[in-house]
Amino acid sequence: MSFDHLHLLLNHVPVIGLLVGLGLFVASFAGANDDLRRSSLIIFAVVALLTIPTFVSGVGADRSITREPGVSAALVTRHEGAAMLGLWFVIATGAAALMGLWRLRRRGGPTRGNLAAVLLLSIVAAGLMARTGNTGGDIRHPPPGTAPGAALTEGTAG
């Protein structure tokens, strides 16, 4: 199995995993459900661990895909930059989730500050990983109506 295949296999875990974890985490506040909160914290921690091999396989895939004709090195670089930023936020979310899990086990429950940090970090991480997935999709699948080989732009905010 090449890095390309491994990356394609793993790249949905951070995006979908964060969205599932975030949905469960927000739902856990509706009924003050500690089991649901614990499950979402575990999901955040597992997603953070799986995001590392996803990023590493992406670096390996970068080495082979940039040699292929019709692949824009600028799009690959943009995707790699988005992935690096997203990786740091996913790891921070996982670390905050692990702290919350530790406090659940040892001290009776996570603090409000810890829960707020997990919520804020997971929202930012989910947005960044969605952007990362979008920029990765642009490498092989340009938006409809775009001429093959045409330069893609993100606008003033990008």
Disulfide bonds with the S-S distance in Angstrom:
none
